[in-house]
Amino acid sequence: MTMSHYTLSVTTNQVVVNKYQWNTEGMESLAIVITLLLLIQVVLGAVALTFAILFRRRRTFKLTSMILIGLLALQTIWALSVQPAFGYPSLVFLVAAGLVRFLKTK
């Protein structure tokens, strides 16, 4: 019975395991793109929630809040279709903005 051993060598841009190399330069840019997309989701959600709260308190920005909630809904559908975990931040903001905007008051 023979046991094979694995060698691991990590440099700044390459990972080598048993003579197989992976270049990691593209992964860093992919992580930056995903981070920016998540940041855009959170910013759009916060803006939609802010305008929903302004509509609820002051009865202004009715059309603006409806348009922003609609755009957030489209973005949420896209994000959930790409990867469910990717769409959760915008889904939370969409539910919150929808409840604040459309629930009836006493």
C-alpha positions in Angstrom: 0.0 0.0 0.0 1.4 3.3 -1.0 0.4 6.7 0.2 0.7 9.7 -2.1 1.6 13.0 -0.5 0.3 16.4 -1.7 2.6 19.4 -2.1 1.2 22.8 -1.8 2.9 26.0 -2.9 1.3 29.4 -2.7 2.8 32.5 -4.3 1.2 35.9 -4.8 -0.8 35.0 -7.9 -0.5 31.3 -8.3 -1.5 28.2 -6.3 0.3 25.0 -7.1 -0.9 21.6 -5.9 0.8 18.5 -7.2 2.1 20.2 -10.3 -1.3 21.7 -11.2 -1.4 25.5 -11.3 -4.2 27.9 -10.9 -3.9 31.6 -11.6 -5.8 33.7 -9.0 -5.5 37.1 -10.6 -9.0 36.8 -12.1 -10.5 35.8 -8.8 -9.5 39.1 -7.2 -11.3 41.1 -9.8 -14.3 38.8 -9.6 -14.5 39.4 -5.9 -14.4 43.2 -6.4 -17.3 43.0 -9.0 -19.4 40.9 -6.6 -18.7 43.3 -3.7 -19.7 46.2 -5.9 -22.9 44.5 -7.0 -23.8 43.8 -3.3 -23.1 47.4 -2.4 -25.3 48.6 -5.2 -28.1 46.3 -3.9 -27.8 47.7 -0.4 -27.7 51.4 -1.6 -30.7 50.9 -3.9 -32.6 49.2 -1.1 -31.7 51.9 1.4 -32.8 54.6 -1.0 -36.1 52.8 -1.7 -36.8 52.3 2.0 -36.0 56.0 2.7 -38.4 57.2 0.1 -41.1 54.8 1.4 -40.6 56.2 4.9 -40.8 59.8 3.6 -44.1 58.9 1.8 -45.5 57.3 4.9 -44.6 60.3 7.1 -45.1 63.3 4.9 -47.3 62.0 2.0 -44.8 63.3 -0.5 -42.7 61.3 -3.0 -45.5 58.9 -3.9 -44.4 58.3 -7.5 -40.7 58.2 -6.6 -41.2 55.6 -3.9 -43.4 53.4 -6.3 -40.8 53.6 -9.0 -37.9 52.8 -6.7 -39.8 49.8 -5.2 -40.5 48.6 -8.7 -36.8 48.9 -9.7 -35.8 47.2 -6.5 -38.3 44.4 -7.3 -36.8 43.9 -10.8 -33.3 43.9 -9.3 -34.3 41.4 -6.7 -35.9 39.0 -9.3 -32.6 39.2 -11.2 -30.4 38.6 -8.2 -32.5 35.7 -6.9 -32.4 34.1 -10.3 -28.6 34.3 -10.4 -28.0 32.9 -7.0 -30.5 32.9 -4.1 -28.0 34.0 -1.5 -27.0 36.9 -3.8 -30.6 38.2 -3.8 -31.3 38.1 0.0 -30.1 41.6 0.8 -32.3 43.3 -1.8 -35.2 41.0 -0.8 -35.0 42.2 2.8 -35.1 45.8 1.7 -37.9 45.1 -0.8 -40.1 43.5 1.9 -39.4 46.3 4.3 -40.0 49.1 1.8 -43.2 47.4 0.5 -44.5 47.0 4.1 -43.7 50.6 5.0 -45.2 51.9 1.7 -48.3 49.9 1.2 -49.6 48.8 4.6 -52.6 50.7 5.8 -52.5 52.8 8.9 -55.1 52.8 11.6 
